Amino acid sequence: MSIEIMTAVLKYSKAHGRAKLVLLGIANHQGDEGAWPSIATLARYANASERSVKRDIQELIQMGISFPIALKP
C-alpha cells in the first residue's frame, strides 16, 4: 500500500526539499495501522539531523498535511 501513498506524495504534495523527503519516508512506512518510522530513520533517509526532521514535521503539520502516524523518539 505504501507505493500508492508515495506516488500521491510525489504528485500532489506542496512540500519542498527536505520536508518532502521526510514525507516520502513516512509514506514509505505506511501500513494498515499507520506509519511508524523513527525520527532517526527519517533523518537517515533525508540525510539530515534528527532536529531538522522534527522541524520538517512541524512544517508539514503547519501546511495542513495530516497523516495517521506515531513517530518513535
Steps between C-alpha positions, in 0.01 A plus 500: 500500500786744562587531129162663429553743786854578388369569148237735643769686697707541185204618290298712739705612801583869519795421728845589370856387555584305810143518632384310192769237560378463858141465376613235250676316782179500702303382195754221451407364844124529454307185577149400602549638848685823416864586455754434774841625387741626762637853483845342458380300199348809338822692568699226330265504196525880469872513584418753772517540877219376720432859606459602134255217444295614800488852351395356165218305663380820667515674160291222346244529779484878452441442127192300599642164411353246736577134513430225752845452646665451831869578473740318725747724684 
